[in-house]
Amino acid sequence: MKPARVVIMAVAVLAAGLAGYLALSLTSPTVQVNEIASAPIIEKMPTIDVLVTTASLPVGARLNEENIEWKGWPEDGVIEGLVRRDARPEAIAELTGAVVRLPIFAGEPLRPEKIVDSSSRIMSSLLPSGKRAIATEISVATSAGGFILPNDRVDVIMVRRKTADEGFLTEVILSNIRILAIDQRIEQDAEGNRTAVGTTATLELTPEQAKIITVAQQMADRLTLALRSVADVQEPDIDGAKYLLSGEDGSTAIQLIRSGTITKVGATN
């Protein structure tokens, strides 16, 4: 065979092989080895089950199996004081019936400081150290239309008759007082509408303030609660009308209501 023909046949075989390789490369999927090797590996963050609330709970609400549950919490975000499943696996059963001492929001991890045991004296658990709880009768007319709720702040206004001929005196005897609880009953009107009406308000007072309101309840024709803004919560709740404890009328200006006319007069000592 002539050398020229051998060369031509070798070139033809080589071309056929190259064409087959190209055809195979075009039809097979391309594997990006470098991309797979460089893809980041996502690791799941370790979590710890902590007890959280499933609903917002106001002061006085009770815990139960429906409003608390275990939920995974990032391990590096678990702080001391949270109720952990690995430390208290029976916490849901143990805390069922416990009373909420401070407001809790939905999804918030439960802290022992915000609840009190169901076997404890509930009202005494709500009282800060050194404070007293005193109840006073109220109605819709004397409690801002029934809109006063636990944890609201109020002024206590006393209305009393000065003399039979001189009308009534009004004076603020306590300022910025916290409401601990409102005792409510359900009333139904002629049309069948049911409303909750408070009959007794329990106030958080100092021992001195407790004496003042006790005296005021004996001498007042009416005690009215005036609802204050939530922005006033940081203002001090001063002792109030201490002169009531000494039998004096006080030395501050008070209002005199006579025949529908209100005038300010100075109280005598």
C-alpha positions as YAML, in Angstrom:
chain: A
units: angstrom
residues:
- id: 1
  name: MET
  ca: [0.00, 0.00, 0.00]
- id: 2
  name: LYS
  ca: [1.26, 3.36, -0.93]
- id: 3
  name: PRO
  ca: [2.33, 5.66, 1.92]
- id: 4
  name: ALA
  ca: [-0.01, 8.43, 0.76]
- id: 5
  name: ARG
  ca: [-3.01, 6.13, 1.04]
- id: 6
  name: VAL
  ca: [-1.96, 5.05, 4.57]
- id: 7
  name: VAL
  ca: [-1.75, 8.66, 5.69]
- id: 8
  name: ILE
  ca: [-5.17, 9.44, 4.24]
- id: 9
  name: MET
  ca: [-6.74, 6.46, 6.03]
- id: 10
  name: ALA
  ca: [-5.09, 7.42, 9.36]
- id: 11
  name: VAL
  ca: [-6.40, 10.97, 9.08]
- id: 12
  name: ALA
  ca: [-9.90, 9.65, 8.31]
- id: 13
  name: VAL
  ca: [-9.89, 7.36, 11.37]
- id: 14
  name: LEU
  ca: [-8.64, 10.14, 13.58]
- id: 15
  name: ALA
  ca: [-11.33, 12.51, 12.28]
- id: 16
  name: ALA
  ca: [-14.05, 9.91, 12.87]
- id: 17
  name: GLY
  ca: [-12.87, 9.35, 16.42]
- id: 18
  name: LEU
  ca: [-12.80, 13.09, 17.14]
- id: 19
  name: ALA
  ca: [-16.29, 13.51, 15.71]
- id: 20
  name: GLY
  ca: [-17.61, 10.70, 17.92]
- id: 21
  name: TYR
  ca: [-16.03, 12.22, 20.99]
- id: 22
  name: LEU
  ca: [-17.56, 15.61, 20.24]
- id: 23
  name: ALA
  ca: [-21.00, 14.05, 19.69]
- id: 24
  name: LEU
  ca: [-20.77, 12.19, 22.99]
- id: 25
  name: SER
  ca: [-19.73, 15.35, 24.86]
- id: 26
  name: LEU
  ca: [-22.66, 17.33, 23.48]
- id: 27
  name: THR
  ca: [-25.28, 14.73, 24.49]
- id: 28
  name: SER
  ca: [-24.01, 13.90, 28.01]
- id: 29
  name: PRO
  ca: [-24.80, 16.21, 31.05]
- id: 30
  name: THR
  ca: [-22.06, 18.53, 32.17]
- id: 31
  name: VAL
  ca: [-20.89, 17.99, 35.72]
- id: 32
  name: GLN
  ca: [-19.56, 21.09, 37.39]
- id: 33
  name: VAL
  ca: [-17.15, 19.43, 39.74]
- id: 34
  name: ASN
  ca: [-15.66, 22.67, 40.97]
- id: 35
  name: GLU
  ca: [-19.07, 24.18, 41.80]
- id: 36
  name: ILE
  ca: [-20.15, 21.11, 43.78]
- id: 37
  name: ALA
  ca: [-16.91, 21.05, 45.66]
- id: 38
  name: SER
  ca: [-17.14, 24.74, 46.55]
- id: 39
  name: ALA
  ca: [-20.85, 24.80, 47.60]
- id: 40
  name: PRO
  ca: [-21.18, 25.78, 51.30]
- id: 41
  name: ILE
  ca: [-22.30, 23.14, 53.75]
- id: 42
  name: ILE
  ca: [-25.26, 24.38, 55.87]
- id: 43
  name: GLU
  ca: [-25.25, 22.99, 59.40]
- id: 44
  name: LYS
  ca: [-28.35, 23.06, 61.59]
- id: 45
  name: MET
  ca: [-27.95, 25.31, 64.62]
- id: 46
  name: PRO
  ca: [-28.22, 23.35, 67.89]
- id: 47
  name: THR
  ca: [-31.37, 24.12, 69.86]
- id: 48
  name: ILE
  ca: [-32.75, 23.48, 73.34]
- id: 49
  name: ASP
  ca: [-36.46, 23.08, 74.10]
- id: 50
  name: VAL
  ca: [-37.75, 25.89, 76.34]
- id: 51
  name: LEU
  ca: [-41.25, 26.58, 77.60]
- id: 52
  name: VAL
  ca: [-43.04, 29.39, 75.73]
- id: 53
  name: THR
  ca: [-46.58, 30.79, 75.72]
- id: 54
  name: THR
  ca: [-48.82, 30.27, 72.71]
- id: 55
  name: ALA
  ca: [-51.03, 33.29, 73.50]
- id: 56
  name: SER
  ca: [-50.71, 36.67, 75.21]
- id: 57
  name: LEU
  ca: [-51.63, 36.27, 78.89]
- id: 58
  name: PRO
  ca: [-52.79, 39.17, 81.10]
- id: 59
  name: VAL
  ca: [-52.20, 39.49, 84.83]
- id: 60
  name: GLY
  ca: [-54.33, 36.97, 86.72]
- id: 61
  name: ALA
  ca: [-54.60, 34.43, 83.85]
- id: 62
  name: ARG
  ca: [-53.86, 30.78, 84.59]
- id: 63
  name: LEU
  ca: [-51.43, 28.56, 82.70]
- id: 64
  name: ASN
  ca: [-52.71, 25.35, 81.10]
- id: 65
  name: GLU
  ca: [-51.71, 22.85, 78.43]
- id: 66
  name: GLU
  ca: [-53.30, 25.02, 75.71]
- id: 67
  name: ASN
  ca: [-51.38, 28.25, 76.33]
- id: 68
  name: ILE
  ca: [-47.87, 26.86, 76.96]
- id: 69
  name: GLU
  ca: [-45.70, 24.52, 74.88]
- id: 70
  name: TRP
  ca: [-42.11, 23.37, 74.30]
- id: 71
  name: LYS
  ca: [-40.29, 25.12, 71.48]
- id: 72
  name: GLY
  ca: [-36.75, 24.80, 70.13]
- id: 73
  name: TRP
  ca: [-34.63, 27.81, 71.08]
- id: 74
  name: PRO
  ca: [-31.11, 28.54, 69.75]
- id: 75
  name: GLU
  ca: [-28.67, 27.11, 72.27]
- id: 76
  name: ASP
  ca: [-26.55, 30.25, 72.34]
- id: 77
  name: GLY
  ca: [-29.69, 32.32, 73.04]
- id: 78
  name: VAL
  ca: [-30.85, 30.36, 76.09]
- id: 79
  name: ILE
  ca: [-30.21, 32.45, 79.20]
- id: 80
  name: GLU
  ca: [-30.38, 31.54, 82.85]
- id: 81
  name: GLY
  ca: [-33.90, 31.51, 84.25]
- id: 82
  name: LEU
  ca: [-35.75, 30.01, 81.28]
- id: 83
  name: VAL
  ca: [-37.69, 26.79, 81.83]
- id: 84
  name: ARG
  ca: [-35.74, 24.10, 79.94]
- id: 85
  name: ARG
  ca: [-37.06, 20.69, 78.96]
- id: 86
  name: ASP
  ca: [-33.81, 18.93, 79.82]
- id: 87
  name: ALA
  ca: [-33.95, 20.38, 83.34]
- id: 88
  name: ARG
  ca: [-37.73, 20.21, 83.99]
- id: 89
  name: PRO
  ca: [-39.31, 17.66, 81.61]
- id: 90
  name: GLU
  ca: [-42.61, 17.72, 83.54]
- id: 91
  name: ALA
  ca: [-42.84, 21.52, 83.66]
- id: 92
  name: ILE
  ca: [-46.13, 21.76, 81.72]
- id: 93
  name: ALA
  ca: [-47.91, 19.51, 84.20]
- id: 94
  name: GLU
  ca: [-46.22, 21.18, 87.16]
- id: 95
  name: LEU
  ca: [-47.12, 24.72, 86.07]
- id: 96
  name: THR
  ca: [-50.71, 24.03, 85.00]
- id: 97
  name: GLY
  ca: [-52.91, 26.29, 87.12]
- id: 98
  name: ALA
  ca: [-50.14, 28.76, 87.95]
- id: 99
  name: VAL
  ca: [-51.20, 32.42, 87.95]
- id: 100
  name: VAL
  ca: [-49.64, 35.09, 85.73]
- id: 101
  name: ARG
  ca: [-48.10, 37.83, 87.87]
- id: 102
  name: LEU
  ca: [-46.83, 40.07, 85.03]
- id: 103
  name: PRO
  ca: [-48.12, 40.32, 81.42]
- id: 104
  name: ILE
  ca: [-46.68, 37.70, 79.04]
- id: 105
  name: PHE
  ca: [-46.78, 37.97, 75.23]
- id: 106
  name: ALA
  ca: [-47.39, 35.15, 72.75]
- id: 107
  name: GLY
  ca: [-44.18, 33.29, 71.88]
- id: 108
  name: GLU
  ca: [-42.32, 34.67, 74.89]
- id: 109
  name: PRO
  ca: [-40.17, 32.22, 76.87]
- id: 110
  name: LEU
  ca: [-41.70, 31.63, 80.28]
- id: 111
  name: ARG
  ca: [-39.80, 32.93, 83.31]
- id: 112
  name: PRO
  ca: [-40.60, 31.90, 86.90]
- id: 113
  name: GLU
  ca: [-40.55, 35.58, 87.97]
- id: 114
  name: LYS
  ca: [-43.69, 36.25, 85.91]
- id: 115
  name: ILE
  ca: [-45.87, 33.57, 87.48]
- id: 116
  name: VAL
  ca: [-46.87, 32.40, 90.94]
- id: 117
  name: ASP
  ca: [-47.63, 28.88, 92.06]
- id: 118
  name: SER
  ca: [-51.30, 27.92, 91.99]
- id: 119
  name: SER
  ca: [-51.13, 26.86, 95.64]
- id: 120
  name: SER
  ca: [-49.96, 30.29, 96.85]
- id: 121
  name: ARG
  ca: [-52.16, 33.17, 97.98]
- id: 122
  name: ILE
  ca: [-52.73, 34.87, 94.64]
- id: 123
  name: MET
  ca: [-53.33, 38.48, 95.69]
- id: 124
  name: SER
  ca: [-50.47, 38.52, 98.19]
- id: 125
  name: SER
  ca: [-48.18, 37.28, 95.42]
- id: 126
  name: LEU
  ca: [-49.12, 40.26, 93.24]
- id: 127
  name: LEU
  ca: [-48.25, 42.74, 95.98]
- id: 128
  name: PRO
  ca: [-44.73, 44.21, 96.04]
- id: 129
  name: SER
  ca: [-42.94, 44.22, 99.37]
- id: 130
  name: GLY
  ca: [-44.23, 46.92, 101.74]
- id: 131
  name: LYS
  ca: [-47.51, 47.46, 99.88]
- id: 132
  name: ARG
  ca: [-51.08, 46.82, 101.01]
- id: 133
  name: ALA
  ca: [-54.25, 45.85, 99.11]
- id: 134
  name: ILE
  ca: [-57.43, 47.79, 99.92]
- id: 135
  name: ALA
  ca: [-60.79, 47.29, 98.20]
- id: 136
  name: THR
  ca: [-63.28, 50.06, 97.50]
- id: 137
  name: GLU
  ca: [-66.74, 49.90, 95.97]
- id: 138
  name: ILE
  ca: [-67.12, 51.24, 92.44]
- id: 139
  name: SER
  ca: [-69.73, 51.52, 89.71]
- id: 140
  name: VAL
  ca: [-69.74, 52.46, 86.05]
- id: 141
  name: ALA
  ca: [-70.28, 56.08, 87.10]
- id: 142
  name: THR
  ca: [-67.31, 56.09, 89.49]
- id: 143
  name: SER
  ca: [-64.80, 54.04, 87.45]
- id: 144
  name: ALA
  ca: [-64.40, 55.84, 84.11]
- id: 145
  name: GLY
  ca: [-67.37, 54.10, 82.54]
- id: 146
  name: GLY
  ca: [-66.06, 50.66, 83.42]
- id: 147
  name: PHE
  ca: [-62.87, 51.03, 81.36]
- id: 148
  name: ILE
  ca: [-60.51, 50.77, 84.35]
- id: 149
  name: LEU
  ca: [-58.63, 47.46, 84.30]
- id: 150
  name: PRO
  ca: [-55.92, 45.77, 86.41]
- id: 151
  name: ASN
  ca: [-52.53, 47.56, 86.23]
- id: 152
  name: ASP
  ca: [-54.14, 50.88, 85.24]
- id: 153
  name: ARG
  ca: [-53.26, 54.00, 87.24]
- id: 154
  name: VAL
  ca: [-55.94, 56.18, 88.84]
- id: 155
  name: ASP
  ca: [-56.49, 59.18, 91.08]
- id: 156
  name: VAL
  ca: [-58.93, 58.68, 93.95]
- id: 157
  name: ILE
  ca: [-61.30, 61.64, 94.26]
- id: 158
  name: MET
  ca: [-63.45, 62.10, 97.37]
- id: 159
  name: VAL
  ca: [-66.73, 63.99, 97.27]
- id: 160
  name: ARG
  ca: [-68.23, 64.97, 100.62]
- id: 161
  name: ARG
  ca: [-70.80, 67.37, 101.91]
- id: 162
  name: LYS
  ca: [-69.35, 70.34, 103.76]
- id: 163
  name: THR
  ca: [-72.59, 71.49, 105.37]
- id: 164
  name: ALA
  ca: [-76.23, 71.13, 104.51]
- id: 165
  name: ASP
  ca: [-76.30, 74.63, 103.01]
- id: 166
  name: GLU
  ca: [-72.82, 74.95, 101.49]
- id: 167
  name: GLY
  ca: [-72.82, 72.11, 98.97]
- id: 168
  name: PHE
  ca: [-70.06, 69.57, 98.36]
- id: 169
  name: LEU
  ca: [-66.28, 69.50, 98.56]
- id: 170
  name: THR
  ca: [-64.18, 67.55, 96.05]
- id: 171
  name: GLU
  ca: [-60.53, 66.69, 96.63]
- id: 172
  name: VAL
  ca: [-57.93, 64.26, 95.28]
- id: 173
  name: ILE
  ca: [-56.92, 62.17, 98.27]
- id: 174
  name: LEU
  ca: [-54.62, 59.71, 96.43]
- id: 175
  name: SER
  ca: [-52.70, 60.12, 93.16]
- id: 176
  name: ASN
  ca: [-51.31, 57.69, 90.60]
- id: 177
  name: ILE
  ca: [-52.51, 54.54, 92.37]
- id: 178
  name: ARG
  ca: [-52.14, 51.14, 90.72]
- id: 179
  name: ILE
  ca: [-55.21, 48.94, 90.30]
- id: 180
  name: LEU
  ca: [-54.49, 45.37, 91.39]
- id: 181
  name: ALA
  ca: [-57.82, 43.81, 90.44]
- id: 182
  name: ILE
  ca: [-61.38, 44.58, 89.41]
- id: 183
  name: ASP
  ca: [-64.15, 42.33, 90.68]
- id: 184
  name: GLN
  ca: [-66.69, 42.02, 87.87]
- id: 185
  name: ARG
  ca: [-70.17, 40.63, 87.51]
- id: 186
  name: ILE
  ca: [-72.14, 40.01, 84.32]
- id: 187
  name: GLU
  ca: [-75.31, 42.08, 83.87]
- id: 188
  name: GLN
  ca: [-77.95, 41.72, 81.16]
- id: 189
  name: ASP
  ca: [-80.07, 44.61, 79.91]
- id: 190
  name: ALA
  ca: [-83.64, 44.51, 78.63]
- id: 191
  name: GLU
  ca: [-82.44, 43.73, 75.10]
- id: 192
  name: GLY
  ca: [-80.42, 40.74, 76.23]
- id: 193
  name: ASN
  ca: [-76.99, 42.37, 75.88]
- id: 194
  name: ARG
  ca: [-74.49, 41.13, 78.48]
- id: 195
  name: THR
  ca: [-71.83, 43.42, 79.91]
- id: 196
  name: ALA
  ca: [-69.16, 43.02, 82.59]
- id: 197
  name: VAL
  ca: [-69.62, 45.59, 85.36]
- id: 198
  name: GLY
  ca: [-67.02, 46.10, 88.08]
- id: 199
  name: THR
  ca: [-68.33, 46.37, 91.64]
- id: 200
  name: THR
  ca: [-65.09, 46.45, 93.62]
- id: 201
  name: ALA
  ca: [-61.63, 47.79, 92.82]
- id: 202
  name: THR
  ca: [-58.59, 46.59, 94.75]
- id: 203
  name: LEU
  ca: [-55.88, 49.25, 95.07]
- id: 204
  name: GLU
  ca: [-52.14, 48.88, 95.73]
- id: 205
  name: LEU
  ca: [-51.30, 51.26, 98.57]
- id: 206
  name: THR
  ca: [-48.65, 52.06, 101.12]
- id: 207
  name: PRO
  ca: [-49.62, 51.56, 104.79]
- id: 208
  name: GLU
  ca: [-50.16, 55.35, 105.09]
- id: 209
  name: GLN
  ca: [-52.34, 55.45, 101.98]
- id: 210
  name: ALA
  ca: [-54.37, 52.51, 103.29]
- id: 211
  name: LYS
  ca: [-55.22, 54.53, 106.39]
- id: 212
  name: ILE
  ca: [-56.19, 57.54, 104.29]
- id: 213
  name: ILE
  ca: [-58.66, 55.67, 102.11]
- id: 214
  name: THR
  ca: [-60.11, 53.87, 105.12]
- id: 215
  name: VAL
  ca: [-60.92, 57.24, 106.72]
- id: 216
  name: ALA
  ca: [-62.21, 58.59, 103.38]
- id: 217
  name: GLN
  ca: [-64.58, 55.64, 102.99]
- id: 218
  name: GLN
  ca: [-66.19, 56.59, 106.31]
- id: 219
  name: MET
  ca: [-66.64, 60.29, 105.59]
- id: 220
  name: ALA
  ca: [-67.15, 60.45, 101.80]
- id: 221
  name: ASP
  ca: [-70.47, 60.66, 100.01]
- id: 222
  name: ARG
  ca: [-68.72, 59.18, 96.98]
- id: 223
  name: LEU
  ca: [-65.26, 57.95, 96.00]
- id: 224
  name: THR
  ca: [-64.49, 58.22, 92.29]
- id: 225
  name: LEU
  ca: [-61.58, 56.68, 90.38]
- id: 226
  name: ALA
  ca: [-60.15, 58.93, 87.65]
- id: 227
  name: LEU
  ca: [-58.23, 56.95, 85.00]
- id: 228
  name: ARG
  ca: [-54.72, 58.25, 84.26]
- id: 229
  name: SER
  ca: [-52.54, 57.92, 81.16]
- id: 230
  name: VAL
  ca: [-50.23, 54.92, 80.91]
- id: 231
  name: ALA
  ca: [-47.42, 57.46, 80.50]
- id: 232
  name: ASP
  ca: [-47.85, 58.40, 84.19]
- id: 233
  name: VAL
  ca: [-46.68, 55.01, 85.44]
- id: 234
  name: GLN
  ca: [-43.23, 56.39, 86.28]
- id: 235
  name: GLU
  ca: [-44.60, 59.21, 88.43]
- id: 236
  name: PRO
  ca: [-44.52, 58.65, 92.21]
- id: 237
  name: ASP
  ca: [-47.68, 57.67, 94.08]
- id: 238
  name: ILE
  ca: [-47.41, 60.19, 96.89]
- id: 239
  name: ASP
  ca: [-48.90, 59.47, 100.30]
- id: 240
  name: GLY
  ca: [-51.93, 61.68, 99.63]
- id: 241
  name: ALA
  ca: [-54.24, 63.60, 101.95]
- id: 242
  name: LYS
  ca: [-52.49, 62.90, 105.26]
- id: 243
  name: TYR
  ca: [-54.55, 65.59, 106.98]
- id: 244
  name: LEU
  ca: [-57.50, 63.19, 106.97]
- id: 245
  name: LEU
  ca: [-55.66, 61.11, 109.58]
- id: 246
  name: SER
  ca: [-55.35, 64.06, 111.98]
- id: 247
  name: GLY
  ca: [-58.95, 65.19, 111.67]
- id: 248
  name: GLU
  ca: [-58.01, 68.38, 109.83]
- id: 249
  name: ASP
  ca: [-59.61, 69.66, 106.65]
- id: 250
  name: GLY
  ca: [-56.26, 70.12, 104.91]
- id: 251
  name: SER
  ca: [-54.37, 73.16, 103.77]
- id: 252
  name: THR
  ca: [-54.60, 72.80, 99.99]
- id: 253
  name: ALA
  ca: [-57.16, 74.38, 97.71]
- id: 254
  name: ILE
  ca: [-60.31, 72.31, 97.18]
- id: 255
  name: GLN
  ca: [-63.41, 72.76, 95.05]
- id: 256
  name: LEU
  ca: [-66.73, 73.90, 96.46]
- id: 257
  name: ILE
  ca: [-69.84, 72.95, 94.49]
- id: 258
  name: ARG
  ca: [-72.83, 75.07, 95.36]
- id: 259
  name: SER
  ca: [-76.00, 75.18, 93.26]
- id: 260
  name: GLY
  ca: [-74.12, 73.82, 90.29]
- id: 261
  name: THR
  ca: [-71.36, 76.46, 90.51]
- id: 262
  name: ILE
  ca: [-67.76, 75.28, 91.19]
- id: 263
  name: THR
  ca: [-65.38, 77.58, 93.00]
- id: 264
  name: LYS
  ca: [-61.96, 76.96, 94.58]
- id: 265
  name: VAL
  ca: [-61.61, 77.73, 98.24]
- id: 266
  name: GLY
  ca: [-58.77, 77.34, 100.72]
- id: 267
  name: ALA
  ca: [-59.33, 74.68, 103.32]
- id: 268
  name: THR
  ca: [-58.83, 75.78, 106.92]
- id: 269
  name: ASN
  ca: [-56.62, 74.06, 109.48]
...
